[in-house]
Amino acid sequence: MASPVHALNHPEFKDRNIRILIKRDDLMYGPCHGNKFRKLKFHLEEFKQSRKKELLTFGGAFSNHLYATAATGFQLNIPTIGIVRGEIDEENPTI
C-alpha cells in the first residue's frame, strides 16, 4: 500500500528552480492509511513471521488504531482482538 506523491506547483517555485514533492498519505485507499498504516505494517510483518493465529491490540474507546487494526485484519484474513481501555459509549461509531 503506497501513498501517492504529488508535486507542489507554484510560480515562485518554478522561477527559483525549486521542486517540492508531498507524500499524500491521506489519499491511500482503505480504512488504514497514513501514520496508522505506518505503525501497523511492522506489527503485521512480525505477525506473519510469528505464525501466530490472532493479532491482539489495545486502544481507547475512540481508537482509530483499533479500527484500523480490525479493518486491515479483515482485509488480510487475520483474526484480530481489540481490547478497549476506558469507558465504552455504545453510541460511539468506532465501537
Salt bridges, closest charged atoms under 4 A:
GLU12 OE1 - ARG16 NH2 3.68
ASP25 OD1 - ARG38 NH2 2.58
ASP26 OD2 - ARG24 NH2 2.62
